[in-house]
Amino acid sequence: MKISTKLATMTVLGLSVGSAQALTIDSFNDGLLPFPGVFASGPAGTDSDTQGGSMLGSSRTIDLQMLAGTGTTAVTVIAPGVLDINNGVNERSEVTVSWAFSATDFTDGTTSTGLFMSLPSAIDNPMDVLFSLSDGGSTSTSTVTFPDGASGDDFFIPFAGFAGSADLTQLTSASVQISSSQNGLDTQIDFIETRPQPTGPVPEPSIALLTGFSLLGAGFIGKKKRK
């Protein structure tokens, strides 16, 4: 079972965020992977690489699977600390970033109630992100759909929205799987970490979605697609 939520509007509406940072899974400041990085051509190309650093578990593994197109996709980790996924205009891929570590409490004794992720630049296609958390025996997942143009510093993915029975106080691995229903997705991720729930009222989804899209619309003008 997957639970899908539209989260982009939570950031563009300016919800304040708890100041405490419980756990950084990856800030992408270490284990830089310059171009060509993880690189494959479609439609059935694959590539994988593991980078070391100070991320949780001291390493990350990036797996790339081409889904469509005859061109290329490149996945890099570049300064000043971002994961960069660059699909060719006619290409579609699935990128999985995973971390393995000793038993870790993602709730920080119930202080942290969800994951935070940053999109430092506007994405140019709808993007699906499957978050998976495992305690070695059970897995909990949540799928988030970000609309075209989404960007912001703090997207909140509440643990309460995860489906599954993983013990969040004894997690041994985590992963994010990034894909799009459309060809040509370009995206960057700045950090993934746990924190307390944002403070302030959360708008009703229908109102938030309409308001969010109206605010996001201004960002479409002059937006250039990375090659």
N, C-alpha and C positions, 0 to 999 in steps of 0.2 A: 504493500500500500504506500502510495506517495501522496504528500500533502503539498499542493501548489499555492503560493501566495504571491501577490504583486507587491514588491517592497520598495520600488524606486521612489514612490511618493513620500515615504517616511523621511527621507533625507531632504528632498527639495522643499518640504513643508517646514523644515527647520526645527524638528524636535530636538530638545536638548538631550545630551548623553551623559550618563554617569561618569564621573571623573576617574573612578577606580579602574585600573586595568589589572585583571586577575592573572591572565595567562596569554602570552604571545605564542601562537602556533608557528607563524612565519611572518616576518616583516620584509622578506625578500631583499634584505640588505647584504646577506651573505650568500655564498654559493652562486656568484654571478656566472651567467652562461651566455656569452656573447654570440652574435650571429655566426654561423647558421644554427647553433644550438640544437634543439631537438627538431629535426627537419625531415619531412616526408613528402612524397608526391602521390597523387591519387590514381585511381579511386580506392586502392586497397593497400596503400603504403603504410608502414608503421615505423616508429622509432621510439627509443627510450633512453633515459640518462638519469644518473643519480648525482646530486651535488651535496657537498658537505658545508657546514657552517654552524651558526648558533641557533638555528631554528629548533623547535621542539623535536627531540629525538636525534638531533645533530646531523640530520640529513633529510633530503626530500627526493622523491622519485617522480619524474615527469614521463608519462606515457602518452604517445600520440597515435591516433588511429584515423586515417583518412576515410571519409564516408562517401564523398562525391567529388567529381571534377578530375581533370587530368593534370592540373598544375600542382602547386606546392603550398605547404603550410609550415611556418617556422614558429617555434616557441622558444623564447629567450628570457633570461633574468638579467635585467640591465640596471645600471645606476640611473637615478638615485635610489633604487630599491623597488622595482616593479617587475611583476611577471607579465610578459608581453606575448599575446597570441595574435599572429598575423596570417590570416587566410588569403589566398589569391581571390580575385573577384568572383570566380566561378567555382571556388572550392568550399567544401564543408568538412569539418573534422570533429573529433571528440578528443578532448585533452583531459587526462586525469592526473592530478597532483596529489601525492600521498605521503604521509609521515607515519613512522612506527616508533614507539617509545615505551618505556616502562610504565607500569600502572600509574595513571595520573587522574586527579580529581578536577574535572572541567568546571565543576560548580563552585570550587573554592569554598567548600563548607556552606553551600547554598547562597553565597554572595553573588555569584555570576549566574545569570539565567538565560544566556544565549550567546551566539556567535556574532561577531562584527566583521564586516568586510568592506574594503574601500575600493571604489572604482574611480581612479583619478582623472580619467578622460571619458568623454561620452562614447558609449558603444554605438555601433552603426547598424546593428540588427538586433532583433529580439534574442535574448540569451537565457538558456536554461542552465542552472547550476544545481547539481545533486550533491548535497552534503551527506557524508556517511561517517558515523562514529561507531567504533567497535570496542568491546571489552575482551575480545579474544574468543568469545563464544556466541555472543549476540550482537546484532547490529541495529542501529537506529538511523533513519534517513529522513531527509526533508528536501523537497525540490522547490526551488525558487525561480520564477520567471521574471526577468528584468526586461522592460520594454525598450524598444529602439530609442536611443538617446539618453538612457539612464546614466547618471554619474553622481558621485558624492562621496564624502569621507566616511560615513557611518551607516551601513545597512545592517539592521538588526534581524537575526534569524533566531527566534526564541526556541529554547529546548522543548517547551511545551508543544510546539508544532511538529516535533519529530515523531515518526511512526516507528515502533519497534521497542525492544526490551533491553537495550544495552544499559549497563550500569554506568551512569555518567561520572561516578566517583572513582571508577576503576578502568578507565579507557586505556587501550594499548595501541590504537591506531586511529587515524582520521584521514579523510580524503575529500577532495572536491572534483567533480566531473563536470566539465564545461563543454557545452555544445549549443547549436542553434538550429532552428527549423529552416533557416535560409542560408544560402551560400554567401561567403565573403565576410564572415564575422571578424572584426578586429576589436580587441579588448585588452585592457590592462588591469591588474589587481595589485594594490599597494600593500595590504596587510590582511591577515586573518587572525583573530584573537577572540578571547572570551571576555565579557564584561557584564555588569549589572544591566537590567532593563533600562531603556531611556526613560527619563522623567517627563512629565507633561502629558496631556490628553492625546490619545491616538484617534485621528478622525475616522468616521465611518468609511469603510472601504470604497463605496460608490462615490462619496463626496471627495475622498482623498485622491482617487484615481482621476477624476475629472480635473481637480485642481492641479494635480501633479502634471498631467499632460499639458495643461495650459501654460504652466511655468516652464516645462521642458521644451515647449515649442520654440521659444526664443533661441534655444541653443542649436536648433537645426540650421539656422541661417549661417552660411559661410563654413559649415562643418566640412572638412575634407577627409576623404577616406585614405588611410595609409596604404601604401602599395607594398 
